[in-house]
Amino acid sequence: MNHKIDLNDITIRTFLRPGDIGYVTWMHGALYCKEYNFSTSFEAYVAAGLYEFHKHYDPDMDRVWIAEHHGRIVGFLLLMHRENNAAQLRFFILEPEYRGIGLGKKLIILFTDFLKEKGYKTCFLWTTEEQTTAAAMYKKMGFVLTNDVESIAFGKKLMEQRYERLLG
C-alpha cells in the first residue's frame, strides 16, 4: 500500500460471516509459512481450532474481533470460553502492513474489556518462542509464561509457550 493507513478507516466487527473461517485459516497458513516457515500442519491446526470455536460458540461467552479495511480482513482475534471460568486468546493475527498503527493494541483493549465484562477469572494463550513481539505485548498485558513445551507440530522443531493471566 502506498498511502498511509489510518486506524480510523479500519472497522471491527464481532461476528462471523460465511467465508471468514476459511479466510482466517488461509491468512494464518500463508503468513506463518512466510514469516516462520511453518508447514501446512499449522494451517490444519488453525482450521481445527476455528471449527472447535464455531462448534462450541456461545454468544454470551465467546467473541471474535475482525478488523477490516476496504472490505478485506486485515486482523483477527478471538476469545474462546474454557472450563473453570477461563478464557483462551486465540488466532491473533495482523497483516504485516497493518502492524505498528495501533490496531493490535485496539484489538487487545476490546479483548480485555470483554474479559472483564464477562467476569472471567483467568485467561491463557499458546504461542511460540519465535513470536517475540507478541510475547512482549502479552507480558505488558499481565500475562506470565507458565509452560514451555518442545514441539514439532508445525513442521519444525520449536518451543510452544503457554502464557496465563489471573484476573480480578
N, C-alpha and C positions, 0 to 999 in steps of 0.2 A: 504494500500500500504506500502510495506516495504522499498522501495527505496525513496530517496529524489526527490520530484517533482521539475523539472526545468521549470521556466516560459518560457524559450526559446523552450521547447518541446511542448508548447500549441499553437495551431493555432486558429486564429479568422477569421470567415467568416461573410459576411454581407448580406447573402441571405438565404431564407428558402428552405429546401428540403422536399420532402414528408416524413412524419413521425415526423418532428420537432415539429409541433404544438401539436401533441399527447404526444410526449416525454416530452416536456417542461411543459405541463399541468400535466403529471404524476409526474415529478420532484417536482413541487410545492405542489401537493397533498400529496405525500409521506413525503417530508421533513418538511413541515409545520405541518403535523399531529404529526410527531415525535418530533419536536423541540418546538412547540407552542400549541399542542393539538387542532389544527383546524379541523373542520369536513369536510365532502365531499362538503359542500356548498362553501368552499373556492376553492376547485378544480373546481367546476362548474363556479365560478366567473372568475377564470383564463381562463378556456375554452372559456367563453363568450367574455372575453377581447381579447383573441388571435383571435377569429373568427372576432370580430369587426376590429381588426388591418388588418387582411387578406382581409376583405371585402372592406375596405376603403384605402388600401395600395396605396401610391403614391411614386414611387421610387425616386422622386426628393425631397420629404419632410420627408419620413419615413425611418427608418433603424433598422435592428437587428444586434446584435453582438453576435455570437455564438462561445463560446470557446470550443475547442475540444482537447482531449488528447488521443492519440492512437485510434482515430475514435469515441470516446464516448463524448457526450455533458457533460461538467463539469461546464459550466457557461453560463449565458444568460442575455441579457439586450435589451430593445427596446425603441425606440423613436417614438412616435406617434404624428402626427400633429393634432392640435386642432384649434378652431376658434380664430380669432384676433391675428394671428401670434404667437400663443402659442404652446409649445411642452409639451408632457407628458412623463415622465420617468416611465416605467412600467416593472414589472416582472424581476427585478434584482435578480439573484439567483446564488449562487456558491455552489457546492458540498462541504461538510464540510472539506474534506481533501485537498481542493484547496484554502482554506482561509489562509490568512497570508503570501502568497508568492508574493504578488503584482499584482495578476490577477484582483482583484476588482478595484484597482487603475488604471490599464491599461485600463479596460473597461470604467471606468468613464472618463478618459482622451480622449478616442476615442469618447465617447458620447458628451463631452464638445466641442471638436474640430468640430464635425458635427453641433452642435447647432450654433456655431459661423459662420461656413462656410455658413449655410443656412439663417443666419440673423434673427433667432427667437428673439422676444422681451422679452418673458417670458417663464419660464419653471416651471412645477409643478409636484408633485407626491403625492401619498397617501401611507401611511404606518400605522403601529400600534405602540402604546406605548411600546409594548414588544420588538420591534426591535431597541434596544438602540445602538447597534454597527452601524447599517445602518444609524440611525438618526445622530449619531456623524459624520459620513462620509459626509452626506448631508449638515450638518451645516458647515463643513470645506469647502465645495464647494460653500458656499454662500447662501444656502437655509435657509429660515426663516419659522418657524412654524406659520401658519396663521389661522388654524382651528382645533378644537378638536370636534369629534362627537362620542357620545356614540353609540355603535353598538352591535348587537348580530348576525351580518351577517355571521360570520364564525363558528357558533356553540357554542359560548361562549360570555360572556359579556367582552367587551374591548373598548378601545378608538381608533378610527381611527383618523389619523392625516394627515392634508394636509400641505405640505411644498411648498413654492414658491421661485423663484429666478428671479429677474429682470436682464436683460442682456443689454449689450451695453452701 
